[in-house]
Amino acid sequence: MASITPVTTAEGALSWRPVRDAVIVGIALAFALLTLYSVFVDQGALLAPILGQLSFDQNFIHEFTHDARHLAGAPCH
Ligand SMILES: [Zn+2]
């Protein structure tokens, strides 16, 4: 199993590449989960801190991702 710590290269230099790769994977995973949540689950909660009750009433993200939701076969109405 790969370690998520800086490694010493053959030339003796310290390489942060394993740490950088782990950070990139973590950010990509978080973005993917946020995208899946916004497309398949969100009913206004994501924008509620910004828009308040209007976010639940208008359901902007649900309407924006509506076609993607149906294309993926997820039930929504
Ligand atoms: Zn629908």
N, CA, C, O and the ligand as a Tripos MOL2 file, in Angstrom:
@<TRIPOS>MOLECULE
protein
  309   307    78     0     0
PROTEIN
NO_CHARGES

@<TRIPOS>ATOM
      1 N           0.8400   -1.1830    0.0000 N.3       1 MET1
      2 CA          0.0000    0.0000    0.0000 C.3       1 MET1
      3 C           0.8860    1.2480    0.0000 C.2       1 MET1
      4 O           1.8660    1.3310    0.7400 O.2       1 MET1
      5 N           0.5260    2.1960   -0.8300 N.am      2 ALA2
      6 CA          1.3050    3.4250   -0.9320 C.3       2 ALA2
      7 C           1.1210    4.2760    0.3150 C.2       2 ALA2
      8 O           0.0530    4.3070    0.9270 O.2       2 ALA2
      9 N           2.1720    4.9470    0.6600 N.am      3 SER3
     10 CA          2.1570    5.8140    1.8310 C.3       3 SER3
     11 C           1.8840    7.2510    1.4050 C.2       3 SER3
     12 O           2.3410    7.6860    0.3480 O.2       3 SER3
     13 N           1.1410    7.9840    2.2210 N.am      4 ILE4
     14 CA          0.8490    9.3850    1.9080 C.3       4 ILE4
     15 C           1.7720   10.2590    2.7350 C.2       4 ILE4
     16 O           1.3240   11.0250    3.5870 O.2       4 ILE4
     17 N           3.0440   10.1380    2.4800 N.am      5 THR5
     18 CA          4.0480   10.9610    3.1460 C.3       5 THR5
     19 C           5.0860   11.3670    2.1140 C.2       5 THR5
     20 O           5.2240   10.7020    1.0880 O.2       5 THR5
     21 N           5.8110   12.4360    2.3630 N.am      6 PRO6
     22 CA          6.8810   12.8100    1.4340 C.3       6 PRO6
     23 C           7.9060   11.6880    1.3340 C.2       6 PRO6
     24 O           8.1760   11.0030    2.3200 O.2       6 PRO6
     25 N           8.4750   11.4980    0.1530 N.am      7 VAL7
     26 CA          9.4630   10.4390   -0.0490 C.3       7 VAL7
     27 C          10.7760   11.0700   -0.4900 C.2       7 VAL7
     28 O          10.8140   12.1860   -1.0090 O.2       7 VAL7
     29 N          11.8250   10.3370   -0.2730 N.am      8 THR8
     30 CA         13.1460   10.7830   -0.7200 C.3       8 THR8
     31 C          13.4370   10.1300   -2.0640 C.2       8 THR8
     32 O          13.3390    8.9110   -2.2040 O.2       8 THR8
     33 N          13.7950   10.9470   -3.0520 N.am      9 THR9
     34 CA         14.0770   10.4170   -4.3880 C.3       9 THR9
     35 C          15.4630    9.7870   -4.4130 C.2       9 THR9
     36 O          16.2200    9.8710   -3.4460 O.2       9 THR9
     37 N          15.7830    9.1480   -5.5510 N.am     10 ALA10
     38 CA         17.0970    8.5250   -5.7080 C.3      10 ALA10
     39 C          18.2100    9.5550   -5.6140 C.2      10 ALA10
     40 O          19.3270    9.2290   -5.2130 O.2      10 ALA10
     41 N          17.9110   10.7910   -5.9790 N.am     11 GLU11
     42 CA         18.9220   11.8530   -5.9080 C.3      11 GLU11
     43 C          19.0310   12.4430   -4.5030 C.2      11 GLU11
     44 O          19.8740   13.3070   -4.2610 O.2      11 GLU11
     45 N          18.1960   11.9920   -3.5850 N.am     12 GLY12
     46 CA         18.2520   12.4770   -2.2240 C.3      12 GLY12
     47 C          17.3540   13.6610   -1.9320 C.2      12 GLY12
     48 O          17.3580   14.1780   -0.8140 O.2      12 GLY12
     49 N          16.5870   14.0980   -2.9100 N.am     13 ALA13
     50 CA         15.6790   15.2240   -2.7080 C.3      13 ALA13
     51 C          14.3660   14.7350   -2.0960 C.2      13 ALA13
     52 O          13.9660   13.5870   -2.2910 O.2      13 ALA13
     53 N          13.7110   15.6130   -1.3630 N.am     14 LEU14
     54 CA         12.4240   15.2760   -0.7610 C.3      14 LEU14
     55 C          11.3160   15.5500   -1.7770 C.2      14 LEU14
     56 O          11.2010   16.6590   -2.2990 O.2      14 LEU14
     57 N          10.5070   14.5320   -2.0500 N.am     15 SER15
     58 CA          9.4170   14.6910   -3.0210 C.3      15 SER15
     59 C           8.0760   14.6560   -2.3140 C.2      15 SER15
     60 O           7.7840   13.7400   -1.5440 O.2      15 SER15
     61 N           7.2600   15.6740   -2.5880 N.am     16 TRP16
     62 CA          5.9070   15.7480   -2.0100 C.3      16 TRP16
     63 C           4.8680   15.1650   -2.9430 C.2      16 TRP16
     64 O           3.6720   15.3310   -2.7080 O.2      16 TRP16
     65 N           5.2950   14.4840   -3.9970 N.am     17 ARG17
     66 CA          4.3580   13.9600   -4.9860 C.3      17 ARG17
     67 C           3.2830   13.0430   -4.3810 C.2      17 ARG17
     68 O           2.1190   13.1920   -4.7510 O.2      17 ARG17
     69 N           3.6020   12.0980   -3.4690 N.am     18 PRO18
     70 CA          2.5230   11.2700   -2.8900 C.3      18 PRO18
     71 C           1.4900   12.1050   -2.1390 C.2      18 PRO18
     72 O           0.2970   11.8010   -2.1800 O.2      18 PRO18
     73 N           1.9350   13.1420   -1.4610 N.am     19 VAL19
     74 CA          1.0000   14.0040   -0.7320 C.3      19 VAL19
     75 C           0.1500   14.7880   -1.7200 C.2      19 VAL19
     76 O          -1.0640   14.9000   -1.5510 O.2      19 VAL19
     77 N           0.7940   15.3340   -2.7600 N.am     20 ARG20
     78 CA          0.0670   16.0820   -3.7870 C.3      20 ARG20
     79 C          -0.9750   15.1960   -4.4640 C.2      20 ARG20
     80 O          -2.1130   15.6160   -4.6780 O.2      20 ARG20
     81 N          -0.5760   13.9600   -4.8010 N.am     21 ASP21
     82 CA         -1.5180   13.0410   -5.4400 C.3      21 ASP21
     83 C          -2.6980   12.7300   -4.5290 C.2      21 ASP21
     84 O          -3.8350   12.6530   -4.9940 O.2      21 ASP21
     85 N          -2.4410   12.5510   -3.2360 N.am     22 ALA22
     86 CA         -3.5300   12.2590   -2.2940 C.3      22 ALA22
     87 C          -4.4790   13.4430   -2.1750 C.2      22 ALA22
     88 O          -5.6920   13.2550   -2.0830 O.2      22 ALA22
     89 N          -3.9430   14.6530   -2.1750 N.am     23 VAL23
     90 CA         -4.7970   15.8480   -2.0990 C.3      23 VAL23
     91 C          -5.6480   15.9600   -3.3550 C.2      23 VAL23
     92 O          -6.8380   16.2660   -3.2680 O.2      23 VAL23
     93 N          -5.0530   15.7150   -4.5270 N.am     24 ILE24
     94 CA         -5.8110   15.7840   -5.7850 C.3      24 ILE24
     95 C          -6.9230   14.7370   -5.7930 C.2      24 ILE24
     96 O          -8.0500   15.0400   -6.1860 O.2      24 ILE24
     97 N          -6.6260   13.5230   -5.3690 N.am     25 VAL25
     98 CA         -7.6480   12.4750   -5.3180 C.3      25 VAL25
     99 C          -8.7540   12.8570   -4.3430 C.2      25 VAL25
    100 O          -9.9320   12.6480   -4.6330 O.2      25 VAL25
    101 N          -8.3920   13.4090   -3.1990 N.am     26 GLY26
    102 CA         -9.3960   13.8230   -2.2100 C.3      26 GLY26
    103 C         -10.3110   14.9080   -2.7440 C.2      26 GLY26
    104 O         -11.5250   14.8450   -2.5530 O.2      26 GLY26
    105 N          -9.7440   15.8980   -3.4090 N.am     27 ILE27
    106 CA        -10.5550   16.9810   -3.9790 C.3      27 ILE27
    107 C         -11.4550   16.4450   -5.0860 C.2      27 ILE27
    108 O         -12.6250   16.8180   -5.1640 O.2      27 ILE27
    109 N         -10.9160   15.5660   -5.9510 N.am     28 ALA28
    110 CA        -11.7260   14.9950   -7.0280 C.3      28 ALA28
    111 C         -12.8690   14.1560   -6.4730 C.2      28 ALA28
    112 O         -13.9840   14.2080   -6.9920 O.2      28 ALA28
    113 N         -12.6010   13.3840   -5.4220 N.am     29 LEU29
    114 CA        -13.6390   12.5610   -4.8010 C.3      29 LEU29
    115 C         -14.7200   13.4310   -4.1670 C.2      29 LEU29
    116 O         -15.9080   13.1390   -4.3050 O.2      29 LEU29
    117 N         -14.3240   14.4910   -3.4780 N.am     30 ALA30
    118 CA        -15.2950   15.4000   -2.8680 C.3      30 ALA30
    119 C         -16.1540   16.0710   -3.9420 C.2      30 ALA30
    120 O         -17.3670   16.2030   -3.7780 O.2      30 ALA30
    121 N         -15.5250   16.4910   -5.0380 N.am     31 PHE31
    122 CA        -16.2700   17.1180   -6.1280 C.3      31 PHE31
    123 C         -17.2430   16.1250   -6.7620 C.2      31 PHE31
    124 O         -18.3760   16.4880   -7.0780 O.2      31 PHE31
    125 N         -16.8090   14.8690   -6.9520 N.am     32 ALA32
    126 CA        -17.6840   13.8490   -7.5370 C.3      32 ALA32
    127 C         -18.8800   13.5740   -6.6290 C.2      32 ALA32
    128 O         -20.0060   13.4540   -7.1100 O.2      32 ALA32
    129 N         -18.6460   13.4740   -5.3290 N.am     33 LEU33
    130 CA        -19.7520   13.2240   -4.3990 C.3      33 LEU33
    131 C         -20.7110   14.4050   -4.3480 C.2      33 LEU33
    132 O         -21.9240   14.2140   -4.2690 O.2      33 LEU33
    133 N         -20.1790   15.6240   -4.3920 N.am     34 LEU34
    134 CA        -21.0370   16.8100   -4.4050 C.3      34 LEU34
    135 C         -21.8830   16.8460   -5.6780 C.2      34 LEU34
    136 O         -23.0580   17.2120   -5.6350 O.2      34 LEU34
    137 N         -21.2870   16.4670   -6.8060 N.am     35 THR35
    138 CA        -22.0310   16.4240   -8.0640 C.3      35 THR35
    139 C         -23.1380   15.3820   -8.0030 C.2      35 THR35
    140 O         -24.2690   15.6600   -8.4000 O.2      35 THR35
    141 N         -22.8250   14.1820   -7.5100 N.am     36 LEU36
    142 CA        -23.8450   13.1470   -7.3920 C.3      36 LEU36
    143 C         -24.9670   13.5820   -6.4540 C.2      36 LEU36
    144 O         -26.1420   13.3460   -6.7350 O.2      36 LEU36
    145 N         -24.6030   14.2190   -5.3380 N.am     37 TYR37
    146 CA        -25.6180   14.7020   -4.4030 C.3      37 TYR37
    147 C         -26.5030   15.7480   -5.0700 C.2      37 TYR37
    148 O         -27.7270   15.6970   -4.9530 O.2      37 TYR37
    149 N         -25.8800   16.7030   -5.7750 N.am     38 SER38
    150 CA        -26.6650   17.7870   -6.3690 C.3      38 SER38
    151 C         -27.5820   17.2750   -7.4670 C.2      38 SER38
    152 O         -28.6810   17.8010   -7.6410 O.2      38 SER38
    153 N         -27.1560   16.2620   -8.2120 N.am     39 VAL39
    154 CA        -27.9880   15.7500   -9.3000 C.3      39 VAL39
    155 C         -29.0900   14.8390   -8.7690 C.2      39 VAL39
    156 O         -30.2320   14.9370   -9.2170 O.2      39 VAL39
    157 N         -28.7750   13.9600   -7.8320 N.am     40 PHE40
    158 CA        -29.7230   12.9140   -7.4600 C.3      40 PHE40
    159 C         -30.4780   13.1370   -6.1600 C.2      40 PHE40
    160 O         -31.5250   12.5220   -5.9600 O.2      40 PHE40
    161 N         -29.9950   13.9810   -5.2810 N.am     41 VAL41
    162 CA        -30.5980   14.0490   -3.9510 C.3      41 VAL41
    163 C         -31.1310   15.4350   -3.6060 C.2      41 VAL41
    164 O         -32.1950   15.5480   -2.9980 O.2      41 VAL41
    165 N         -30.4230   16.4750   -3.9770 N.am     42 ASP42
    166 CA        -30.7280   17.8040   -3.4680 C.3      42 ASP42
    167 C         -32.1500   18.2630   -3.8010 C.2      42 ASP42
    168 O         -32.6150   18.1450   -4.9340 O.2      42 ASP42
    169 N         -32.8140   18.7830   -2.7870 N.am     43 GLN43
    170 CA        -34.1560   19.3510   -2.9540 C.3      43 GLN43
    171 C         -34.1710   20.8020   -2.4860 C.2      43 GLN43
    172 O         -35.2020   21.3090   -2.0460 O.2      43 GLN43
    173 N         -33.0220   21.4660   -2.5840 N.am     44 GLY44
    174 CA        -32.9490   22.8700   -2.1970 C.3      44 GLY44
    175 C         -32.0080   23.1510   -1.0470 C.2      44 GLY44
    176 O         -31.7410   24.3130   -0.7410 O.2      44 GLY44
    177 N         -31.4960   22.1060   -0.3960 N.am     45 ALA45
    178 CA        -30.6630   22.3050    0.7870 C.3      45 ALA45
    179 C         -29.3050   22.9190    0.4630 C.2      45 ALA45
    180 O         -28.7530   23.6360    1.2980 O.2      45 ALA45
    181 N         -28.7520   22.6630   -0.7140 N.am     46 LEU46
    182 CA        -27.4190   23.1780   -1.0440 C.3      46 LEU46
    183 C         -27.3930   24.7020   -1.1100 C.2      46 LEU46
    184 O         -26.4300   25.3190   -0.6550 O.2      46 LEU46
    185 N         -28.4140   25.3070   -1.6570 N.am     47 LEU47
    186 CA        -28.4340   26.7590   -1.8050 C.3      47 LEU47
    187 C         -29.1550   27.4590   -0.6570 C.2      47 LEU47
    188 O         -29.2140   28.6890   -0.6220 O.2      47 LEU47
    189 N         -29.6980   26.6940    0.2750 N.am     48 ALA48
    190 CA        -30.4470   27.2920    1.3820 C.3      48 ALA48
    191 C         -29.6200   28.2690    2.2220 C.2      48 ALA48
    192 O         -30.1650   29.2860    2.6500 O.2      48 ALA48
    193 N         -28.3320   28.0130    2.4800 N.am     49 PRO49
    194 CA        -27.5660   29.0130    3.2520 C.3      49 PRO49
    195 C         -27.4630   30.3660    2.5460 C.2      49 PRO49
    196 O         -27.2720   31.3910    3.2000 O.2      49 PRO49
    197 N         -27.5850   30.3750    1.2340 N.am     50 ILE50
    198 CA        -27.4750   31.6210    0.4710 C.3      50 ILE50
    199 C         -28.8490   32.2280    0.2200 C.2      50 ILE50
    200 O         -29.0460   33.4290    0.4040 O.2      50 ILE50
    201 N         -29.8100   31.3880   -0.2050 N.am     51 LEU51
    202 CA        -31.1040   31.8940   -0.6480 C.3      51 LEU51
    203 C         -32.2200   31.7330    0.3750 C.2      51 LEU51
    204 O         -33.2870   32.3270    0.2180 O.2      51 LEU51
    205 N         -31.9950   30.9480    1.4090 N.am     52 GLY52
    206 CA        -33.0190   30.7430    2.4210 C.3      52 GLY52
    207 C         -34.1860   29.9220    1.9090 C.2      52 GLY52
    208 O         -33.9930   28.9810    1.1390 O.2      52 GLY52
    209 N         -35.3940   30.2670    2.3280 N.am     53 GLN53
    210 CA        -36.5970   29.5130    1.9570 C.3      53 GLN53
    211 C         -36.8330   29.4950    0.4490 C.2      53 GLN53
    212 O         -37.4220   28.5480   -0.0730 O.2      53 GLN53
    213 N         -36.3840   30.5230   -0.2490 N.am     54 LEU54
    214 CA        -36.5430   30.5860   -1.7050 C.3      54 LEU54
    215 C         -35.9060   29.3770   -2.3890 C.2      54 LEU54
    216 O         -36.4120   28.8930   -3.4020 O.2      54 LEU54
    217 N         -34.7930   28.8940   -1.8300 N.am     55 SER55
    218 CA        -34.1070   27.7400   -2.4050 C.3      55 SER55
    219 C         -35.0090   26.5050   -2.3860 C.2      55 SER55
    220 O         -35.0440   25.7530   -3.3600 O.2      55 SER55
    221 N         -35.7370   26.2880   -1.2860 N.am     56 PHE56
    222 CA        -36.6410   25.1360   -1.1980 C.3      56 PHE56
    223 C         -37.8760   25.3610   -2.0690 C.2      56 PHE56
    224 O         -38.3820   24.4190   -2.6790 O.2      56 PHE56
    225 N         -38.3610   26.5980   -2.1330 N.am     57 ASP57
    226 CA        -39.5570   26.8840   -2.9200 C.3      57 ASP57
    227 C         -39.3040   26.7380   -4.4150 C.2      57 ASP57
    228 O         -40.1220   26.1600   -5.1300 O.2      57 ASP57
    229 N         -38.1720   27.2590   -4.8910 N.am     58 GLN58
    230 CA        -37.8830   27.2520   -6.3270 C.3      58 GLN58
    231 C         -37.0810   26.0380   -6.7790 C.2      58 GLN58
    232 O         -37.1440   25.6520   -7.9460 O.2      58 GLN58
    233 N         -36.3200   25.4270   -5.8540 N.am     59 ASN59
    234 CA        -35.5920   24.1960   -6.1370 C.3      59 ASN59
    235 C         -34.7010   24.3430   -7.3780 C.2      59 ASN59
    236 O         -34.7920   23.5390   -8.3060 O.2      59 ASN59
    237 N         -33.8540   25.3550   -7.3920 N.am     60 PHE60
    238 CA        -33.0710   25.6990   -8.5740 C.3      60 PHE60
    239 C         -32.1820   24.5620   -9.0600 C.2      60 PHE60
    240 O         -32.1740   24.2620  -10.2540 O.2      60 PHE60
    241 N         -31.4230   23.9160   -8.1550 N.am     61 ILE61
    242 CA        -30.4900   22.8650   -8.5840 C.3      61 ILE61
    243 C         -31.2490   21.6610   -9.1200 C.2      61 ILE61
    244 O         -30.8220   21.0460  -10.0970 O.2      61 ILE61
    245 N         -32.3640   21.3190   -8.4960 N.am     62 HIS62
    246 CA        -33.1730   20.2030   -8.9860 C.3      62 HIS62
    247 C         -33.6490   20.4950  -10.4140 C.2      62 HIS62
    248 O         -33.5740   19.6300  -11.2860 O.2      62 HIS62
    249 N         -34.1250   21.6810  -10.6370 N.am     63 GLU63
    250 CA        -34.6110   22.0270  -11.9780 C.3      63 GLU63
    251 C         -33.4690   22.0770  -12.9880 C.2      63 GLU63
    252 O         -33.6370   21.6670  -14.1370 O.2      63 GLU63
    253 N         -32.2920   22.5850  -12.5580 N.am     64 PHE64
    254 CA        -31.1460   22.6640  -13.4520 C.3      64 PHE64
    255 C         -30.6550   21.2790  -13.8480 C.2      64 PHE64
    256 O         -30.2260   21.0910  -14.9860 O.2      64 PHE64
    257 N         -30.7050   20.3050  -12.9440 N.am     65 THR65
    258 CA        -30.2050   18.9610  -13.2270 C.3      65 THR65
    259 C         -31.3180   17.9810  -13.5730 C.2      65 THR65
    260 O         -31.0910   16.7710  -13.6000 O.2      65 THR65
    261 N         -32.5100   18.4880  -13.8370 N.am     66 HIS66
    262 CA        -33.6640   17.6280  -14.0430 C.3      66 HIS66
    263 C         -33.4740   16.6300  -15.1960 C.2      66 HIS66
    264 O         -33.7860   15.4480  -15.0510 O.2      66 HIS66
    265 N         -32.9740   17.0990  -16.3170 N.am     67 ASP67
    266 CA        -32.7950   16.2100  -17.4610 C.3      67 ASP67
    267 C         -31.7310   15.1520  -17.1880 C.2      67 ASP67
    268 O         -31.8770   14.0010  -17.6000 O.2      67 ASP67
    269 N         -30.6590   15.5380  -16.4940 N.am     68 ALA68
    270 CA        -29.6090   14.5680  -16.1500 C.3      68 ALA68
    271 C         -30.1740   13.4990  -15.2180 C.2      68 ALA68
    272 O         -29.8280   12.3230  -15.3260 O.2      68 ALA68
    273 N         -31.0390   13.9160  -14.3090 N.am     69 ARG69
    274 CA        -31.6570   12.9750  -13.3860 C.3      69 ARG69
    275 C         -32.4980   11.9510  -14.1490 C.2      69 ARG69
    276 O         -32.4290   10.7550  -13.8640 O.2      69 ARG69
    277 N         -33.2820   12.4110  -15.1010 N.am     70 HIS70
    278 CA        -34.1080   11.4890  -15.8770 C.3      70 HIS70
    279 C         -33.2520   10.6420  -16.8090 C.2      70 HIS70
    280 O         -33.5400    9.4610  -17.0030 O.2      70 HIS70
    281 N         -32.1950   11.2300  -17.3950 N.am     71 LEU71
    282 CA        -31.3190   10.4880  -18.2780 C.3      71 LEU71
    283 C         -30.6590    9.3320  -17.5460 C.2      71 LEU71
    284 O         -30.4430    8.2680  -18.1280 O.2      71 LEU71
    285 N         -30.3390    9.5330  -16.2760 N.am     72 ALA72
    286 CA        -29.7000    8.4860  -15.4710 C.3      72 ALA72
    287 C         -30.7120    7.5110  -14.8990 C.2      72 ALA72
    288 O         -30.3300    6.5260  -14.2660 O.2      72 ALA72
    289 N         -31.9930    7.7670  -15.1090 N.am     73 GLY73
    290 CA        -33.0230    6.8450  -14.6390 C.3      73 GLY73
    291 C         -33.3960    7.0030  -13.1900 C.2      73 GLY73
    292 O         -34.0290    6.1170  -12.6170 O.2      73 GLY73
    293 N         -33.0150    8.1270  -12.5710 N.am     74 ALA74
    294 CA        -33.3610    8.3350  -11.1690 C.3      74 ALA74
    295 C         -34.7850    8.8870  -11.0770 C.2      74 ALA74
    296 O         -35.1390    9.8030  -11.8200 O.2      74 ALA74
    297 N         -35.6010    8.3430  -10.1770 N.am     75 PRO75
    298 CA        -36.9610    8.8650  -10.0150 C.3      75 PRO75
    299 C         -36.9490   10.2160   -9.3190 C.2      75 PRO75
    300 O         -36.1870   10.4250   -8.3750 O.2      75 PRO75
    301 N         -37.7830   11.1270   -9.7770 N.am     76 CYS76
    302 CA        -37.8550   12.4070   -9.0880 C.3      76 CYS76
    303 C         -39.2710   12.9560   -9.0160 C.2      76 CYS76
    304 O         -39.5470   13.8080   -8.1720 O.2      76 CYS76
    305 N         -40.1640   12.5050   -9.8590 N.am     77 HIS77
    306 CA        -41.5570   12.9360   -9.7370 C.3      77 HIS77
    307 C         -42.4780   11.9370  -10.3990 C.2      77 HIS77
    308 O         -43.6940   12.1260  -10.4020 O.2      77 HIS77
    309 ZN        -38.4400   14.7600  -13.1410 Zn       78 ZN78
@<TRIPOS>BOND
     1     1     2 1
     2     2     3 1
     3     3     4 2
     4     3     5 am
     5     5     6 1
     6     6     7 1
     7     7     8 2
     8     7     9 am
     9     9    10 1
    10    10    11 1
    11    11    12 2
    12    11    13 am
    13    13    14 1
    14    14    15 1
    15    15    16 2
    16    15    17 am
    17    17    18 1
    18    18    19 1
    19    19    20 2
    20    19    21 am
    21    21    22 1
    22    22    23 1
    23    23    24 2
    24    23    25 am
    25    25    26 1
    26    26    27 1
    27    27    28 2
    28    27    29 am
    29    29    30 1
    30    30    31 1
    31    31    32 2
    32    31    33 am
    33    33    34 1
    34    34    35 1
    35    35    36 2
    36    35    37 am
    37    37    38 1
    38    38    39 1
    39    39    40 2
    40    39    41 am
    41    41    42 1
    42    42    43 1
    43    43    44 2
    44    43    45 am
    45    45    46 1
    46    46    47 1
    47    47    48 2
    48    47    49 am
    49    49    50 1
    50    50    51 1
    51    51    52 2
    52    51    53 am
    53    53    54 1
    54    54    55 1
    55    55    56 2
    56    55    57 am
    57    57    58 1
    58    58    59 1
    59    59    60 2
    60    59    61 am
    61    61    62 1
    62    62    63 1
    63    63    64 2
    64    63    65 am
    65    65    66 1
    66    66    67 1
    67    67    68 2
    68    67    69 am
    69    69    70 1
    70    70    71 1
    71    71    72 2
    72    71    73 am
    73    73    74 1
    74    74    75 1
    75    75    76 2
    76    75    77 am
    77    77    78 1
    78    78    79 1
    79    79    80 2
    80    79    81 am
    81    81    82 1
    82    82    83 1
    83    83    84 2
    84    83    85 am
    85    85    86 1
    86    86    87 1
    87    87    88 2
    88    87    89 am
    89    89    90 1
    90    90    91 1
    91    91    92 2
    92    91    93 am
    93    93    94 1
    94    94    95 1
    95    95    96 2
    96    95    97 am
    97    97    98 1
    98    98    99 1
    99    99   100 2
   100    99   101 am
   101   101   102 1
   102   102   103 1
   103   103   104 2
   104   103   105 am
   105   105   106 1
   106   106   107 1
   107   107   108 2
   108   107   109 am
   109   109   110 1
   110   110   111 1
   111   111   112 2
   112   111   113 am
   113   113   114 1
   114   114   115 1
   115   115   116 2
   116   115   117 am
   117   117   118 1
   118   118   119 1
   119   119   120 2
   120   119   121 am
   121   121   122 1
   122   122   123 1
   123   123   124 2
   124   123   125 am
   125   125   126 1
   126   126   127 1
   127   127   128 2
   128   127   129 am
   129   129   130 1
   130   130   131 1
   131   131   132 2
   132   131   133 am
   133   133   134 1
   134   134   135 1
   135   135   136 2
   136   135   137 am
   137   137   138 1
   138   138   139 1
   139   139   140 2
   140   139   141 am
   141   141   142 1
   142   142   143 1
   143   143   144 2
   144   143   145 am
   145   145   146 1
   146   146   147 1
   147   147   148 2
   148   147   149 am
   149   149   150 1
   150   150   151 1
   151   151   152 2
   152   151   153 am
   153   153   154 1
   154   154   155 1
   155   155   156 2
   156   155   157 am
   157   157   158 1
   158   158   159 1
   159   159   160 2
   160   159   161 am
   161   161   162 1
   162   162   163 1
   163   163   164 2
   164   163   165 am
   165   165   166 1
   166   166   167 1
   167   167   168 2
   168   167   169 am
   169   169   170 1
   170   170   171 1
   171   171   172 2
   172   171   173 am
   173   173   174 1
   174   174   175 1
   175   175   176 2
   176   175   177 am
   177   177   178 1
   178   178   179 1
   179   179   180 2
   180   179   181 am
   181   181   182 1
   182   182   183 1
   183   183   184 2
   184   183   185 am
   185   185   186 1
   186   186   187 1
   187   187   188 2
   188   187   189 am
   189   189   190 1
   190   190   191 1
   191   191   192 2
   192   191   193 am
   193   193   194 1
   194   194   195 1
   195   195   196 2
   196   195   197 am
   197   197   198 1
   198   198   199 1
   199   199   200 2
   200   199   201 am
   201   201   202 1
   202   202   203 1
   203   203   204 2
   204   203   205 am
   205   205   206 1
   206   206   207 1
   207   207   208 2
   208   207   209 am
   209   209   210 1
   210   210   211 1
   211   211   212 2
   212   211   213 am
   213   213   214 1
   214   214   215 1
   215   215   216 2
   216   215   217 am
   217   217   218 1
   218   218   219 1
   219   219   220 2
   220   219   221 am
   221   221   222 1
   222   222   223 1
   223   223   224 2
   224   223   225 am
   225   225   226 1
   226   226   227 1
   227   227   228 2
   228   227   229 am
   229   229   230 1
   230   230   231 1
   231   231   232 2
   232   231   233 am
   233   233   234 1
   234   234   235 1
   235   235   236 2
   236   235   237 am
   237   237   238 1
   238   238   239 1
   239   239   240 2
   240   239   241 am
   241   241   242 1
   242   242   243 1
   243   243   244 2
   244   243   245 am
   245   245   246 1
   246   246   247 1
   247   247   248 2
   248   247   249 am
   249   249   250 1
   250   250   251 1
   251   251   252 2
   252   251   253 am
   253   253   254 1
   254   254   255 1
   255   255   256 2
   256   255   257 am
   257   257   258 1
   258   258   259 1
   259   259   260 2
   260   259   261 am
   261   261   262 1
   262   262   263 1
   263   263   264 2
   264   263   265 am
   265   265   266 1
   266   266   267 1
   267   267   268 2
   268   267   269 am
   269   269   270 1
   270   270   271 1
   271   271   272 2
   272   271   273 am
   273   273   274 1
   274   274   275 1
   275   275   276 2
   276   275   277 am
   277   277   278 1
   278   278   279 1
   279   279   280 2
   280   279   281 am
   281   281   282 1
   282   282   283 1
   283   283   284 2
   284   283   285 am
   285   285   286 1
   286   286   287 1
   287   287   288 2
   288   287   289 am
   289   289   290 1
   290   290   291 1
   291   291   292 2
   292   291   293 am
   293   293   294 1
   294   294   295 1
   295   295   296 2
   296   295   297 am
   297   297   298 1
   298   298   299 1
   299   299   300 2
   300   299   301 am
   301   301   302 1
   302   302   303 1
   303   303   304 2
   304   303   305 am
   305   305   306 1
   306   306   307 1
   307   307   308 2
@<TRIPOS>SUBSTRUCTURE
     1 MET1         2 RESIDUE 1 A MET
     2 ALA2         6 RESIDUE 1 A ALA
     3 SER3        10 RESIDUE 1 A SER
     4 ILE4        14 RESIDUE 1 A ILE
     5 THR5        18 RESIDUE 1 A THR
     6 PRO6        22 RESIDUE 1 A PRO
     7 VAL7        26 RESIDUE 1 A VAL
     8 THR8        30 RESIDUE 1 A THR
     9 THR9        34 RESIDUE 1 A THR
    10 ALA10       38 RESIDUE 1 A ALA
    11 GLU11       42 RESIDUE 1 A GLU
    12 GLY12       46 RESIDUE 1 A GLY
    13 ALA13       50 RESIDUE 1 A ALA
    14 LEU14       54 RESIDUE 1 A LEU
    15 SER15       58 RESIDUE 1 A SER
    16 TRP16       62 RESIDUE 1 A TRP
    17 ARG17       66 RESIDUE 1 A ARG
    18 PRO18       70 RESIDUE 1 A PRO
    19 VAL19       74 RESIDUE 1 A VAL
    20 ARG20       78 RESIDUE 1 A ARG
    21 ASP21       82 RESIDUE 1 A ASP
    22 ALA22       86 RESIDUE 1 A ALA
    23 VAL23       90 RESIDUE 1 A VAL
    24 ILE24       94 RESIDUE 1 A ILE
    25 VAL25       98 RESIDUE 1 A VAL
    26 GLY26      102 RESIDUE 1 A GLY
    27 ILE27      106 RESIDUE 1 A ILE
    28 ALA28      110 RESIDUE 1 A ALA
    29 LEU29      114 RESIDUE 1 A LEU
    30 ALA30      118 RESIDUE 1 A ALA
    31 PHE31      122 RESIDUE 1 A PHE
    32 ALA32      126 RESIDUE 1 A ALA
    33 LEU33      130 RESIDUE 1 A LEU
    34 LEU34      134 RESIDUE 1 A LEU
    35 THR35      138 RESIDUE 1 A THR
    36 LEU36      142 RESIDUE 1 A LEU
    37 TYR37      146 RESIDUE 1 A TYR
    38 SER38      150 RESIDUE 1 A SER
    39 VAL39      154 RESIDUE 1 A VAL
    40 PHE40      158 RESIDUE 1 A PHE
    41 VAL41      162 RESIDUE 1 A VAL
    42 ASP42      166 RESIDUE 1 A ASP
    43 GLN43      170 RESIDUE 1 A GLN
    44 GLY44      174 RESIDUE 1 A GLY
    45 ALA45      178 RESIDUE 1 A ALA
    46 LEU46      182 RESIDUE 1 A LEU
    47 LEU47      186 RESIDUE 1 A LEU
    48 ALA48      190 RESIDUE 1 A ALA
    49 PRO49      194 RESIDUE 1 A PRO
    50 ILE50      198 RESIDUE 1 A ILE
    51 LEU51      202 RESIDUE 1 A LEU
    52 GLY52      206 RESIDUE 1 A GLY
    53 GLN53      210 RESIDUE 1 A GLN
    54 LEU54      214 RESIDUE 1 A LEU
    55 SER55      218 RESIDUE 1 A SER
    56 PHE56      222 RESIDUE 1 A PHE
    57 ASP57      226 RESIDUE 1 A ASP
    58 GLN58      230 RESIDUE 1 A GLN
    59 ASN59      234 RESIDUE 1 A ASN
    60 PHE60      238 RESIDUE 1 A PHE
    61 ILE61      242 RESIDUE 1 A ILE
    62 HIS62      246 RESIDUE 1 A HIS
    63 GLU63      250 RESIDUE 1 A GLU
    64 PHE64      254 RESIDUE 1 A PHE
    65 THR65      258 RESIDUE 1 A THR
    66 HIS66      262 RESIDUE 1 A HIS
    67 ASP67      266 RESIDUE 1 A ASP
    68 ALA68      270 RESIDUE 1 A ALA
    69 ARG69      274 RESIDUE 1 A ARG
    70 HIS70      278 RESIDUE 1 A HIS
    71 LEU71      282 RESIDUE 1 A LEU
    72 ALA72      286 RESIDUE 1 A ALA
    73 GLY73      290 RESIDUE 1 A GLY
    74 ALA74      294 RESIDUE 1 A ALA
    75 PRO75      298 RESIDUE 1 A PRO
    76 CYS76      302 RESIDUE 1 A CYS
    77 HIS77      306 RESIDUE 1 A HIS
    78 ZN78       309 GROUP 0 **** ****
